[in-house]
Amino acid sequence: MYYNKSIIAILGATNTGKTYLALDRMMSYASGMIGFPLRLLARENYDKVCKIKGKSQVALITGEERIIPPQARYFLCTVESMPTWRQVEFLGVDEIQLCGHPHRGHIFTDRLLYARGISETMFMGADTIEQVIRNLIPDIEIVKRPRMSNLAWAGSKRLTRLKPRSAIVAFSASNVYQMAELIKRQKGGAGIVLGALSPRTRNAQVEMYQNGDVDYLVATDAIGMGLNMDVEHVAFSDISKFDGNNFRDLTSPELAQIAGRAGRSNNDGTFGITANCPMIDTDDIFAIENHDFRPISHVYWRNSDLDFSSLKNLRQSLKVSSPHLGLIRVKNALDEEMLKLLTSSSAVSRTLTSKANLNMLWDVCQVPDFSKYHNDSHLRMLANIYSQMIESGHIHNDYIYKQLKHLENTSGTLDSLTNRLSDIRTWSFITQRSKWLDTNEEWASQTREIENKLSDALHQRLTETFVDQQTSILLKSLRDRKEVYALMNHKKEIHMEGVKIATVEGFSLKMIEENIPSHSMKIFRMSAIKSLAYAVDDMVDVFLKDEKNLSLNHRGKILWCGKVIAKIKSGDSILKPNFSLYVSEAFGVDSIKKITDHLRAWLYNYIRSSFDILTSLDDKYQKNNKDLSPMLKGILWQLKENIGSLNRQEIDTSFLTKADKSFLKRNKIVVGKFYLYIPSILRGKIRQLKSILMANFDNYDLNNYQIIKKIYTTKELSNKEYNYNSMVRISYVEQDKSNQSKSKQDKSKQDKNKLSHILSGGVNIETYEKINSLLWKVAKKGEFHLDDNLHQQLKSILKDESLIIPLIKSLSFKEKKKNQHFKYNYQRSKKEQNYNENSPFAVLLKK
């Protein structure tokens, strides 16, 4: 594009190609200069021009860096550092709308009014500055450029729901770090962009984002100017910030400047809010989407023709009113503030006897305070530098060495590294002043080296803190190729790019969620499933040949080689449970059928062999069928259904024949005073298996099944109807029905002696019968005393001596207290008085 006029303003929204156009125009001339608002942008565009024109023809001039080859023809600068005295064919100033900035605006306004190229002058910026420019430069040509992509409002989204290639905006370092930590936990990591970072650190963080190591950026409003990134969505976590004086809401043009980072070239972008951000006003949303903002009504200005003949004249020249109504004299500029504070010192003011000294003092006041500590440390440093300059004409080498020495430390926290980096940037600015130092180039080189080391250390610390390196590798793999491949090793661990993403436990696939970004979990899972699918046939073959490594734990889980593969659930009967198989989708229908059939056969055989004494009762009964009574057949059927134990109150044994009784004795079936039971099923692992199967059949949650012997606790009894038969089936003494009175008085007595807990949770049938047998023998002689011998015998049976006295009471022995001693007598019921002590059913009484 060719322009007839020599002064041109290219105005428009972000992503309109203004900077690209300016660079192209500059390089079409024999010489040129462009001023940028940030050192970062100056450096970025310096690198671009060097690639085209060669380093020998390109210069970089910023407050902290000066690279000026002797034959340089193109100058990339910060606006403050532009050598406007140098004549060039083309001159441009970027982000010219910053004329309205309350602190830096007067510098941009000065360039707008006075900086000119010989052939062409170009100002690039937002079209909100159009009217001001027309008023100040009536003959300027205004060219509007539309945004190359659309920017649309996307509403509010949770931080964890933000799509990849998003930038999250906060307005303090602490909030940025907080957001980045959340992103790391949920998404794998984020790049960090803060205004306090050096260009080198910021570029490294942005490059990490650009090359796909991370999919998110967390930034302050430093992201809003000049950083060219492939951002698809900008999410505000806040819309207010501290501007150096107070907290204020961002204006709609400021929001638009940041939101405009979304979308690049012809790719559309979106913006929205996240976290606890207040809702953006609908008028602001409309303005941002349509780039329709209220025009800037005024810009800042300061007299640049300063009088250094005296301090008084300098102050007066700084206070000269603007020559135009649209120009507002800047107030509270940092250099003016430093001048005021420094000259308040008598030590400084008495040196201002010459124009040269006043010029020197004003130059010292231009040193920026990158640290922004908001204390007098910056002022003291300026006073010290000025004093040395007046005294010896330069800054003392030992003073510089002392200041730089403590900044070389690259260890410490993020805050300490950031503070050192800010301090060294200030010294980088100072060492660029060739007239201030004896060995300017050496000190400039040293400060640049320290800045680079601190920048690299800070980048590394940010990356270590806010990026999961393993996840970074996985994300890059996803970005670099369409399909991700995973491999399973002999330990059944599935790795991708050296990162463990899953393990195979039994037949299930367990993803290692902490190693995988949540938004990519589906992709990684599918890759892991494909890897497992190759090993399915071999795994099934090994399983079908292996029964030794199968087991059932106390939670009803079936394990293979120590890994859970299934869980039992209620089936047709207690001894025939069903099960649910835990299997990955990598296993096909045929494989699952083979596993299921094998597991069902194992479980059936395991239970049958464990309760062989029960399952063989049918066979034994059939062989002796002619000699045994129908009554015994019914009892044996009930005994099998109740897994080896019956309450005597529920059956009638008075009609059993001699052959029946002989059959019970041969098969080690005990007929006790209270219960009929098979002792071997009441002990050890068989009793535990019995309890598991019982609880499973009664639909208890076996995951909460902590202690098998207390499956039916008092607490649980109060929440459901008590099942007496279930209590007997798991081999524990049931709570006496006679104790379950509905009267409050009887209930109080029951709670007092706590018999329900003891009987249901602490004593099994065999123990109860043994205790009764022992006490019966003692009680035959009359009243008895609970002496040490009897106490020890009872303790050896019960294992818990706290149960002794409650159990004695539960067996109807009454307590008498005489001379501090306890004696007991036994009250027989009529049925008990007629009980035949020589009965073959009272097996325990004969021991």
C-alpha positions in Angstrom: 0.0 0.0 0.0 1.3 3.4 -0.9 0.4 6.6 0.9 0.7 10.1 -0.7 0.8 12.0 2.7 3.9 11.9 4.8 2.1 11.6 8.2 -0.2 8.6 8.5 -2.1 7.1 11.4 -3.1 3.4 11.1 -5.8 2.8 13.6 -7.9 -0.3 14.6 -8.4 -3.0 17.1 -5.9 -5.7 18.1 -5.0 -8.3 15.4 -5.4 -5.8 12.5 -1.8 -6.2 11.2 -0.7 -2.6 12.1 2.8 -3.5 13.4 3.4 -5.9 10.5 2.5 -3.0 8.1 4.8 -0.6 9.9 7.8 -3.0 9.7 7.2 -3.7 6.1 7.0 0.1 5.3 10.2 0.8 7.3 12.2 -1.9 5.5 11.1 -0.5 2.1 13.2 2.6 2.9 16.9 3.1 3.2 16.6 3.8 6.9 13.9 3.8 9.6 13.0 3.8 13.2 10.1 2.5 15.2 9.3 3.1 18.9 7.5 0.4 20.9 5.8 0.7 24.3 7.8 -2.3 25.7 11.4 -3.5 25.7 9.9 -6.9 25.0 8.3 -5.7 21.7 11.4 -3.8 20.7 13.5 -6.9 21.1 11.0 -9.2 19.3 10.8 -7.0 16.3 14.6 -6.4 16.3 15.0 -10.1 15.9 12.5 -10.1 13.0 14.3 -7.3 11.1 17.7 -8.9 11.8 16.6 -12.0 9.9 15.7 -10.0 6.9 18.3 -7.2 6.8 21.2 -8.7 8.8 22.5 -7.8 12.2 25.0 -5.3 10.9 22.2 -3.0 9.6 19.8 -3.2 12.6 20.1 -1.5 16.1 18.3 -2.1 19.3 17.9 0.8 21.7 16.1 0.4 25.0 16.7 1.7 28.5 18.5 -1.6 29.4 19.9 -2.7 26.1 21.9 -0.9 23.4 23.1 -2.8 20.3 24.2 -0.2 17.7 26.4 -1.4 14.9 28.4 1.3 13.1 26.5 0.8 9.9 23.0 0.5 11.4 20.2 1.8 9.2 17.1 0.5 11.1 16.4 1.3 14.8 14.0 -0.7 17.0 13.5 1.2 20.2 11.3 1.7 23.2 9.4 5.0 22.9 11.4 6.7 25.7 14.8 5.6 24.1 14.1 6.8 20.6 17.1 8.9 19.3 14.7 11.4 17.7 17.7 13.6 16.8 18.7 11.0 14.2 17.3 11.5 10.8 15.7 8.5 9.1 13.5 8.0 6.1 10.7 6.3 8.0 9.6 6.8 11.6 6.9 5.0 13.4 5.4 4.9 16.9 3.3 1.9 18.1 0.4 2.0 20.5 0.0 5.7 20.1 -3.2 5.7 22.2 -0.9 5.5 25.2 -0.8 9.3 24.9 -3.7 9.0 27.3 -1.6 7.0 29.9 -1.4 9.2 33.1 2.3 8.3 33.8 3.9 7.7 30.4 1.5 9.5 28.2 3.5 12.7 27.9 6.4 10.8 26.2 4.0 9.4 23.5 2.4 12.8 23.0 5.9 14.4 22.5 6.6 11.8 19.8 3.2 12.4 18.2 3.9 16.2 18.0 7.6 16.3 17.2 9.0 12.9 16.0 9.1 12.8 12.2 10.6 10.7 9.4 12.1 12.4 6.3 9.7 10.6 3.9 7.1 9.0 6.0 5.8 9.1 9.6 3.4 6.5 10.9 1.5 6.2 14.1 -0.2 2.9 15.0 -2.8 2.4 17.7 -6.5 2.1 18.7 -9.0 4.2 16.9 -10.2 5.8 20.2 -7.3 8.3 19.7 -8.5 9.4 16.2 -10.2 12.7 17.2 -7.2 13.8 19.4 -4.8 13.1 16.5 -7.0 15.0 14.0 -7.1 18.0 16.4 -3.3 18.0 17.0 -2.3 17.2 13.4 -5.0 18.5 11.0 -3.3 17.3 7.8 -2.7 13.7 9.0 -4.1 10.8 7.0 -6.2 8.4 9.0 -6.4 4.8 7.8 -8.8 2.4 9.6 -8.0 -1.3 9.6 -10.6 -3.9 10.6 -9.8 -6.8 12.9 -8.8 -9.9 10.8 -10.9 -12.2 13.0 -14.0 -12.0 15.2 -14.0 -11.7 19.0 -17.0 -13.0 20.7 -18.3 -13.2 24.3 -18.3 -16.8 25.7 -19.8 -16.2 29.2 -18.6 -17.6 32.5 -16.8 -20.9 32.8 -15.2 -22.7 35.7 -11.5 -22.6 35.7 -11.3 -26.4 35.3 -13.6 -26.2 32.3 -11.6 -23.8 30.3 -10.6 -25.2 26.9 -7.0 -25.6 25.9 -5.1 -22.6 24.4 -6.7 -20.3 27.0 -5.2 -17.4 28.8 -6.4 -16.6 32.4 -6.0 -13.0 33.4 -5.4 -11.8 37.0 -4.1 -8.5 38.4 -1.6 -9.4 41.1 1.3 -11.9 41.3 -0.3 -13.8 44.2 -3.6 -14.3 42.2 -1.6 -15.3 39.1 0.3 -17.9 41.2 -3.0 -19.2 42.8 -4.6 -19.6 39.4 -1.5 -21.3 38.0 -1.4 -23.8 40.8 -5.1 -24.8 40.2 -4.4 -25.2 36.5 -1.4 -27.3 37.3 -3.4 -29.7 39.4 -6.3 -29.9 36.9 -4.6 -29.4 33.5 -0.9 -30.2 33.9 0.5 -26.7 34.0 0.6 -23.1 32.8 3.0 -20.5 31.5 3.3 -17.3 33.6 3.3 -13.7 32.2 3.9 -10.9 34.7 5.0 -7.3 34.1 7.8 -7.8 36.6 9.4 -10.5 34.5 12.3 -9.7 32.3 11.7 -10.0 28.5 13.9 -13.1 28.5 11.8 -14.8 31.2 8.5 -13.8 29.6 9.7 -15.0 26.2 10.7 -18.4 27.7 7.3 -18.8 29.4 5.4 -17.8 26.2 7.6 -20.1 24.1 6.7 -23.0 26.5 3.1 -22.2 25.7 3.6 -21.7 22.0 5.4 -25.0 21.4 2.7 -26.9 23.3 4.5 -27.8 26.5 1.5 -26.3 28.3 -1.9 -25.4 27.0 -2.7 -22.5 29.3 -1.3 -19.1 30.2 -1.9 -17.2 33.5 -1.0 -13.5 33.2 -1.6 -10.0 34.4 -2.5 -7.2 32.0 1.0 -7.4 30.7 -0.4 -9.9 28.2 -2.5 -7.2 26.7 0.2 -5.4 24.7 2.3 -6.9 21.9 2.6 -10.5 22.9 1.8 -12.5 19.8 0.5 -15.9 20.8 -1.9 -18.5 19.6 -4.6 -17.8 22.2 -8.1 -18.9 21.5 -9.8 -17.7 24.6 -9.1 -15.1 27.3 -10.8 -15.6 30.7 -10.8 -12.7 33.2 -10.5 -13.8 36.9 -11.0 -10.2 37.9 -11.8 -6.9 36.3 -10.3 -4.5 38.8 -6.7 -3.7 39.6 -4.4 -1.6 41.7 -3.0 1.1 39.4 -0.3 2.4 41.8 -2.6 4.7 43.7 -5.8 2.9 44.3 -8.0 0.0 43.2 -10.2 0.7 40.2 -12.2 -1.2 37.6 -10.7 -1.6 34.1 -12.2 0.5 31.4 -13.8 -1.2 28.4 -10.8 -0.2 26.1 -8.4 -1.8 28.6 -10.6 -4.9 28.7 -10.7 -5.0 24.9 -6.8 -4.6 24.7 -6.5 -7.8 26.9 -9.4 -9.7 25.4 -8.1 -9.0 21.9 -5.2 -11.4 22.5 -7.7 -14.1 21.7 -7.7 -15.0 18.0 -4.8 -14.4 15.6 -4.7 -13.7 11.9 -7.9 -15.2 10.6 -8.6 -17.4 13.6 -11.6 -16.2 15.7 -11.3 -15.7 19.4 -13.5 -15.6 22.5 -13.4 -13.9 25.9 -15.2 -14.5 29.2 -14.9 -14.7 32.9 -13.9 -17.4 35.4 -13.3 -18.1 39.1 -15.1 -15.4 41.2 -14.9 -12.6 38.6 -17.8 -10.2 38.6 -20.0 -10.1 35.5 -18.8 -7.7 32.8 -21.4 -5.1 32.0 -23.4 -5.9 28.8 -22.5 -2.5 27.3 -18.8 -3.3 27.7 -19.3 -6.7 26.1 -21.0 -5.1 23.2 -18.2 -2.5 22.9 -15.5 -5.1 23.0 -17.2 -7.4 20.4 -17.7 -4.5 18.1 -14.7 -2.5 19.0 -16.9 0.5 19.6 -15.5 2.7 22.5 -15.9 6.2 23.7 -13.2 8.4 22.1 -10.2 9.6 24.2 -11.0 13.2 25.0 -7.6 14.3 26.2 -4.0 13.2 26.3 -1.1 14.0 28.6 1.7 16.4 27.8 4.8 18.0 29.4 7.0 20.8 28.1 10.1 19.3 26.5 12.0 22.6 26.2 13.4 22.7 29.7 15.4 25.5 31.2 18.5 24.3 33.1 19.8 27.7 34.0 18.6 27.2 37.6 16.6 24.8 39.7 13.8 27.4 39.9 13.7 27.9 36.1 13.7 24.1 35.6 10.7 23.7 37.9 8.9 26.5 36.2 9.6 25.1 32.7 8.2 21.7 33.9 5.0 23.5 35.0 4.4 25.3 31.7 0.8 25.0 30.6 -0.1 23.0 27.5 -0.5 25.0 24.2 -3.7 23.1 23.3 -7.0 22.4 25.1 -6.7 18.7 24.4 -3.4 18.4 26.2 -3.3 18.0 30.0 0.0 18.6 31.8 1.1 15.4 33.4 1.2 15.3 37.2 3.1 13.1 39.7 5.6 12.0 37.0 8.3 9.8 38.7 11.2 12.0 37.5 9.6 15.2 38.8 8.9 13.4 42.1 12.5 12.3 42.4 13.7 15.8 41.5 11.5 17.3 44.3 12.7 14.8 46.9 16.4 15.0 46.0 16.5 18.8 45.9 14.9 18.9 49.4 18.3 17.7 50.6 20.7 20.5 51.4 23.6 18.3 50.3 22.2 18.1 46.8 20.7 21.6 46.5 24.0 23.3 47.3 25.7 21.5 44.4 23.3 22.9 41.8 25.5 25.9 41.0 25.9 25.1 37.3 23.8 24.1 34.4 25.9 20.9 33.9 25.1 19.8 37.5 21.4 20.5 37.1 21.4 18.6 33.8 23.2 15.7 35.5 20.7 15.6 38.4 17.8 15.6 35.9 19.4 12.7 34.0 19.7 10.8 37.3 16.0 11.4 38.0 15.2 9.5 34.7 16.5 6.2 36.2 13.3 4.0 36.4 12.3 2.1 39.5 11.7 -1.4 38.2 11.5 -2.8 41.7 8.5 -0.6 42.8 9.3 -1.3 46.5 7.4 1.9 47.4 10.1 2.9 49.9 13.0 5.3 49.9 15.6 2.7 48.7 15.4 4.0 45.1 15.8 7.6 46.3 18.9 6.8 48.3 20.4 5.0 45.3 19.8 8.1 43.1 21.3 10.4 45.7 24.4 8.2 46.0 24.9 8.0 42.2 24.5 11.8 41.9 26.9 12.5 44.7 29.6 10.3 43.1 29.0 11.9 39.7 29.5 15.4 41.1 32.5 14.3 43.2 34.5 12.3 40.6 32.6 12.5 37.3 31.6 8.9 37.3 30.0 6.1 39.5 32.7 4.4 41.6 33.5 0.8 40.4 33.6 -0.6 44.0 30.1 0.8 44.6 28.7 -0.9 41.4 30.5 -4.1 42.3 29.0 -4.1 45.8 25.5 -3.5 44.4 25.8 -6.2 41.8 27.4 -8.8 44.0 24.3 -9.6 46.1 22.2 -9.8 42.9 24.2 -12.7 41.4 22.4 -15.3 43.7 20.1 -17.4 41.6 18.6 -19.4 44.4 15.6 -18.5 46.5 11.8 -18.2 46.2 9.9 -16.8 43.2 9.5 -13.5 45.0 13.2 -13.1 45.9 14.2 -14.0 42.3 11.7 -11.5 40.9 12.9 -8.8 43.2 16.6 -9.4 42.2 15.6 -9.4 38.6 13.9 -6.0 39.0 17.0 -4.6 40.7 19.4 -5.8 38.1 17.1 -4.3 35.4 17.6 -0.9 37.0 21.3 -1.4 37.0 21.2 -2.5 33.4 19.6 0.9 32.7 22.4 2.7 34.6 25.2 0.8 33.0 24.0 1.9 29.5 24.9 5.5 30.4 28.3 5.6 28.9 29.2 8.9 30.5 28.5 7.7 34.0 31.0 4.9 34.1 34.7 4.4 33.5 34.3 1.0 31.9 30.8 1.2 30.5 30.9 -1.8 28.2 32.3 -4.2 30.9 29.6 -3.2 33.4 26.9 -3.4 30.8 28.1 -6.9 29.8 28.2 -8.0 33.5 24.7 -6.7 34.3 23.3 -8.3 31.1 24.9 -11.6 32.1 23.4 -11.4 35.6 20.0 -10.5 34.2 20.2 -13.5 31.9 21.1 -15.9 34.7 18.4 -14.5 37.0 15.9 -14.7 34.1 16.8 -18.3 33.3 16.6 -19.2 37.0 13.2 -17.6 37.4 11.9 -19.3 34.3 13.1 -22.7 35.7 11.6 -22.0 39.1 8.2 -20.9 37.5 8.3 -24.1 35.4 9.1 -26.3 38.3 6.4 -24.7 40.4 3.6 -24.5 37.9 4.2 -27.2 35.3 4.0 -30.9 35.7 6.9 -32.0 33.5 5.4 -35.5 32.8 2.1 -34.0 31.7 4.0 -31.5 29.6 5.6 -34.3 27.6 2.2 -36.0 27.1 0.6 -32.8 25.9 3.4 -32.2 23.4 2.9 -35.8 22.1 -0.7 -35.1 21.6 0.0 -31.9 19.8 2.7 -33.3 17.6 0.8 -36.3 16.2 -2.7 -37.3 15.6 -2.5 -40.6 17.5 -0.7 -41.4 20.8 0.9 -44.8 21.2 1.3 -46.5 24.5 3.2 -49.7 25.5 2.6 -52.2 28.3 5.7 -53.7 30.0 6.1 -57.0 31.9 4.9 -55.4 35.1 1.6 -54.6 33.4 2.4 -50.9 33.5 1.4 -48.8 30.5 3.8 -46.0 29.5 3.6 -43.3 26.9 6.6 -41.1 26.1 8.3 -42.5 29.3 5.4 -41.5 31.5 3.3 -44.1 33.3 -0.3 -43.4 32.4 -2.0 -46.7 33.6 -1.6 -50.0 35.3 -3.5 -53.3 34.7 -4.8 -54.7 38.0 -6.4 -58.0 37.4 -8.5 -57.4 34.4 -9.1 -53.7 35.1 -7.4 -50.7 33.7 -6.5 -48.1 36.3 -5.5 -44.7 34.9 -2.8 -42.7 36.8 -4.9 -39.5 36.9 -2.2 -37.4 38.5 0.0 -37.9 35.4 -2.6 -37.0 32.9 -4.4 -33.7 32.2 -8.1 -34.2 32.9 -9.2 -32.7 29.6 -7.1 -35.3 27.7 -8.1 -38.3 29.9 -10.3 -39.8 27.2 -7.6 -39.8 24.6 -5.0 -41.4 27.0 -7.5 -44.0 28.1 -8.3 -45.1 24.6 -4.5 -45.4 23.9 -4.1 -47.5 27.1 -7.0 -49.7 26.1 -5.4 -50.3 22.7 -2.1 -51.3 24.4 -3.9 -53.7 26.8 -5.9 -55.3 23.9 -2.7 -56.7 22.5 -2.1 -58.7 25.7 -5.7 -59.9 26.4 -5.4 -63.3 24.8 -2.2 -64.1 26.8 -3.7 -62.9 30.0 -6.8 -65.1 29.6 -4.7 -68.2 28.7 -2.6 -67.7 31.9 -5.8 -67.2 34.0 -7.5 -70.3 32.7 -4.5 -72.4 33.8 -4.2 -70.8 37.2 -6.3 -71.7 40.2 -3.7 -71.5 42.9 -3.6 -67.7 42.9 -7.4 -67.2 43.2 -8.8 -66.2 46.6 -11.8 -64.7 48.3 -11.1 -61.9 50.9 -13.2 -60.9 53.9 -14.9 -58.1 51.9 -16.3 -60.5 49.4 -13.8 -59.6 46.7 -12.3 -62.3 44.5 -8.6 -61.8 43.9 -6.2 -63.2 41.3 -2.5 -62.8 42.1 -3.5 -60.3 44.8 -5.6 -58.1 42.5 -9.3 -57.7 42.7 -11.1 -59.2 39.6 -14.7 -59.7 40.9 -17.0 -59.2 43.8 -19.6 -61.7 45.0 -23.3 -60.7 45.2 -26.5 -62.4 46.4 -27.4 -65.5 44.4 -29.9 -68.3 44.5 -28.8 -69.5 47.9 -26.2 -68.7 50.6 -23.8 -71.3 49.3 -24.4 -70.3 45.6 -23.5 -66.6 45.3 -23.3 -64.7 42.0 -20.5 -62.3 41.2 -19.7 -59.1 39.3 -16.6 -59.2 37.1 -14.3 -56.2 37.0 -13.0 -56.1 33.5 -11.7 -53.5 31.1 -13.4 -52.7 27.8 -10.2 -54.0 26.1 -11.5 -57.6 26.7 -13.9 -58.9 24.1 -17.1 -60.9 24.6 -15.4 -64.3 24.1 -12.6 -63.4 26.6 -15.1 -62.3 29.2 -17.2 -65.5 28.8 -14.1 -67.7 29.3 -13.1 -65.7 32.4 -16.6 -65.8 33.8 -17.1 -69.6 33.3 -13.7 -70.4 34.8 -14.4 -68.1 37.8 -17.9 -69.5 38.4 -16.5 -73.1 38.4 -13.7 -72.1 40.8 -16.1 -70.3 43.2 -18.5 -73.3 43.3 -15.7 -75.7 44.0 -14.1 -73.4 46.6 -17.3 -73.1 48.6 -18.2 -76.8 48.2 -14.8 -78.0 49.4 -14.9 -75.5 52.3 -18.2 -76.8 53.4 -17.6 -80.4 52.4 -19.1 -81.7 55.7 -22.4 -80.0 54.7 -22.5 -80.9 51.1 -21.7 -84.5 51.9 -24.7 -84.8 54.2 -27.0 -85.5 51.4 -24.9 -88.4 50.1 -24.5 -89.9 53.6 -28.2 -89.6 54.3 -29.0 -91.4 51.1 -26.8 -94.3 52.0 -28.5 -94.7 55.4 -32.0 -93.7 54.2 -33.7 -96.9 55.4 -32.4 -96.6 58.9 -33.0 -92.9 59.5 -36.3 -91.2 60.3 -38.1 -88.5 58.3 -37.6 -86.2 61.3 -33.8 -86.4 60.9 -34.2 -85.7 57.2 -35.9 -82.4 58.0 -33.3 -81.5 60.6 -30.4 -82.2 58.2 -32.1 -80.1 55.5 -32.5 -77.2 57.9 -28.9 -77.6 59.1 -27.6 -77.4 55.6 -29.8 -74.3 54.8 -28.5 -72.6 58.0 -24.9 -73.5 57.3 -24.3 -75.8 60.1 -26.1 -74.5 63.2 -29.7 -74.5 64.5 -31.5 -73.1 67.5 -32.9 -76.0 69.6 -36.1 -74.0 70.2 -36.8 -74.1 66.5 -36.6 -77.9 66.1 -38.0 -81.0 68.0 -35.4 -83.6 68.7 -37.6 -85.8 71.0 -38.7 -88.0 68.1 -35.2 -88.9 66.9 -34.5 -92.7 66.7 -31.4 -94.5 68.0 -30.1 -94.7 64.4 -30.7 -91.0 64.0 -28.6 -90.2 67.1 -25.9 -92.5 66.0 -25.8 -90.8 62.6 -25.4 -87.4 64.2 -22.6 -88.6 66.5 -20.7 -90.3 63.6 -20.9 -87.1 61.6 -19.7 -84.9 64.5 -22.9 -83.0 64.7 -23.3 -81.8 68.3 -26.7 -81.6 70.0 -26.1 -79.1 72.8 -28.5 -77.7 75.4 -29.3 -74.6 73.3 -28.1 -75.4 69.8 -27.5 -78.2 67.3 -24.3 -77.5 65.3 -21.3 -78.7 63.5 -18.2 -77.5 65.5 -15.8 -77.5 62.6 -17.9 -74.9 60.8 -17.8 -72.6 63.9 -14.0 -72.2 63.8 -11.3 -70.4 61.9 -11.4 -69.6 58.2 -14.6 -71.7 57.5 -16.4 -69.6 60.1 -15.2 -66.4 58.4 -16.2 -67.7 54.9 -19.6 -68.6 56.4 -20.0 -65.1 57.8 -19.1 -63.5 54.4 -21.5 -65.7 52.5 -24.2 -65.0 55.1 -23.7 -61.2 54.9 -23.6 -61.3 51.1 -26.9 -63.2 51.0 -28.5 -60.7 53.4 -27.3 -57.9 51.1 -24.9 -56.3 53.6 -22.4 -53.8 52.2 -19.2 -55.9 52.5 -17.0 -52.8 51.9 -18.0 -51.7 55.4 -17.6 -55.2 56.8 -14.8 -54.6 59.2 -15.0 -57.3 61.8 -16.7 -60.6 60.8 -17.6 -61.6 64.3 -19.6 -58.4 64.8 -21.6 -58.4 61.7 -24.9 -57.9 63.6 -24.0 -55.2 66.2 -26.4 -53.6 68.7 -26.3 -50.4 66.6 -27.4 -52.3 63.5 -30.1 -54.2 65.4 -31.7 -50.9 66.4 -32.0 -50.0 62.7 -33.6 -53.2 61.3 -35.8 -56.1 62.3 -33.6 -58.6 64.1 -33.2 -61.9 62.3 -32.7 -64.7 64.8 -32.0 -67.4 62.2 -29.3 -65.2 60.6 -27.6 -64.9 64.0 -27.5 -68.6 64.4 -26.4 -69.2 60.9 -23.2 -67.2 61.4 -22.5 -69.3 64.6 -23.3 -66.6 67.2 -25.6 -66.8 70.2 -28.8 -65.0 69.4 -30.3 -62.3 71.6 -32.9 -63.8 73.9 -36.4 -63.1 72.6 -37.5 -62.7 76.2 -35.3 -59.7 76.6 -37.0 -57.9 73.7 -39.9 -56.5 75.8 -41.7 -53.5 74.6 -42.1 -52.0 78.0 -39.8 -49.2 79.0 -38.9 -50.8 82.3 -37.8 -54.0 80.7 -35.9 -52.1 78.0 -34.1 -50.2 80.6 -33.0 -53.4 82.3 -31.9 -54.8 78.9 -29.7 -51.7 78.2 -28.3 -51.9 81.7 -26.9 -55.4 81.5 -26.0 -55.0 77.8 -26.7 -58.7 77.2 -27.8 -58.0 73.6 -24.4 -56.7 72.7 -22.5 -59.5 74.5 -24.6 -62.3 73.1 -24.8 -61.0 69.5 -21.3 -59.6 69.2 -19.1 -61.5 71.6 -19.9 -65.2 72.0 -20.3 -67.9 69.5 -22.4 -71.0 69.9 -19.7 -73.4 70.7 -18.2 -71.1 73.4 -21.7 -70.5 74.9 -22.4 -74.2 75.1 -19.0 -74.9 76.8 -19.6 -72.2 79.4 -23.0 -73.6 80.1 -21.6 -77.1 80.4 -18.9 -76.0 82.8 -21.3 -74.0 85.0 -23.8 -76.9 84.9 -21.3 -79.3 86.4 -20.4 -76.8 89.2 -24.1 -76.0 89.9 -25.0 -79.6 90.4 -23.3 -79.4 93.8 -25.5 -76.4 94.8 -24.5 -72.8 95.3 -21.0 -72.0 94.1 -18.5 -69.3 94.6 -16.7 -67.7 91.6 -13.2 -68.5 93.0 -9.9 -68.1 91.1 -9.9 -71.6 89.7 -13.4 -71.3 88.2 -12.6 -67.8 87.0 -9.5 -69.0 85.2 -11.4 -71.8 83.6 -14.0 -69.5 82.3 -11.4 -66.9 81.2 -9.6 -69.6 79.1 -12.8 -70.4 77.3 -14.0 -66.8 76.7 -10.7 -65.0 76.3 -12.4 -61.8 77.6 -13.0 -61.8 81.4 -15.4 -58.9 81.2 -18.0 -61.2 79.7 -17.9 -63.8 82.5 -20.4 -62.3 85.0 -22.9 -61.1 82.3 -22.8 -64.6 80.8 -23.4 -66.3 84.1 -26.4 -64.1 84.5 -27.6 -64.8 81.0 -27.6 -68.6 81.8 -30.2 -67.9 84.6 -27.7 -68.1 87.5 -28.7 -65.7 90.2 -26.2 -63.6 92.2 -26.1 -63.4 96.0 -23.7 -61.1 97.8 -22.4 -62.3 101.2 -19.5 -60.7 103.0 -18.3 -59.0 99.9 -18.3 -62.3 98.0 -20.5 -63.4 95.1 -22.3 -66.7 95.2 -24.6 -68.1 92.6 -27.4 -70.6 92.6 -29.2 -72.1 89.6 -33.0 -71.9 89.3 -34.2 -74.8 87.1 -37.4 -74.4 85.1 -39.8 -77.4 85.0 -38.4 -78.4 81.6 -34.9 -78.3 82.9 -35.8 -80.3 86.1 -37.1 -83.1 83.9 -34.1 -83.0 81.6 -32.3 -86.4 81.4 -28.7 -85.8 82.2 -27.8 -89.1 80.6 -29.4 -88.1 77.3 -27.1 -88.8 74.3 -27.9 -85.3 73.1 -26.3 -83.6 76.0 -22.8 -84.3 74.6 -21.1 -81.4 76.2 -22.4 -82.2 79.7 -20.6 -85.5 79.6 -17.2 -83.8 79.0 
